[in-house]
């Protein structure tokens, strides 16, 4: 098997694993949330935004470690968002190993744009 085929196989495995892990984490969060709040009445008359601690990665990780259902769901969503970014990073490493400078440069620009859109804006 050549380098390109191995890289494609590795990328496919990364994408599948990322989606499966993200779905499992979000499902676990849903189970925890429903176990704790499933029988509470829903009030649709007043909108309540997301809690302040669930608006940052640090807050989500902190609350997820405490097994708070909404934070675990948010963590699953973060993992789902991180999966294609990890794919681009893995592709960058693969192109660097294959010494393909043109694709390393293009992939580095794409990764930079993804990270800027996620973190910088």
N, C-alpha and C positions, 0 to 999 in steps of 0.2 A: 504494500500500500504506500503510495507516495505522500509527500508532506501535505499537499492540498487536500487530499481525501481524508487524511487524519484530522486536519484542522476542521474540515466540514463536519466530520463525525463528532469531534469534541464540542463544536459549537451547538450542534443539534442536541447533544446530551446536556449541555449547559442550559439551553432554553427549556427543554422538557423538565429538567430538575428544578429550575427556578420557578416555573409556573406551578409545578406540583407542590413544592415547598410553600410557596406563597398561598396557594389555595388551602393547604392543610393548616397553615397558621391562621388564616382568616376564618376558616371553619371552626377551629379550636376557640378562637375569640368569640365567635357567634354562640357556640355552646356555653362558654363561660358567661357571656352576657345574658343569654336567655335563662340560664340556671339561676342567676341572681336577680334578674329584672323581668322575667317572662310574664309574671302575673300582675305587674304594675299596670294601672290603667294608663292609656295614652291620652295626652292632652294636645289636641291639634289646633286649639284656638290661639296659642302663643308659640311663636318660633323661638327656640333657644339654639344659638350657634354652638359650634364646637368649643369644648372647654379649652381654656388657655394652655394647659399643660399638654394638650394633644395637637398643638400647632407647631411644634418643633420636633426634630428628630430626637434630641436629648430627652424631651418630655415623654415622647412615645416610648422610647426604650426604657426609661425609668418606670413608667406605669405598666408596661408590658411585663417587666420583671416581677412586678407585684401581682401579676395575673389579673389585671383589670380588663374586662372584656372588650370595651371599646378601644383600648390601647392595643390589645393583641390584634384586633381587626385592622387597625391602622398600620400596625407592623406588617401584616400580610400584604396590605396595599403598597407599602414602601418596598417590600421585597419584590413585588410584581413590577414596580417601576424600575427597580435596580437591575432586573434581569436583562433587558436589552442593552443597558449601559455596560453591564459586565460582558455581554456578547461583543460589543465594540472594543472594549479593552482587551479581551482575549484575541480578537482578530488583529489588533495592533501588535500584540506580542507574537502572534503567528507570522505576520508579515515581516516582523523584525528578524525572527529566526530564519525565515526564508530569504532574508536580505533583499527584499523588494522595496527599495527606497521610495518609489513613487506611491505605492499603496500605504506604506507607513506614514508618509506625509498626509495623504488624503484622510486616512483613518484617524490620525492625530487631530486634524482639524475637526472632523466630525465628533470625536470624543470631547474635544474642548468645547464645542458648541453645545453638546448635550449637558456637560457638567455646568457650563455657564447658565444655561436655561434652568437647570435644577437648583443651583446654589446661588448664582450671582444675581438673578433677577428678582 
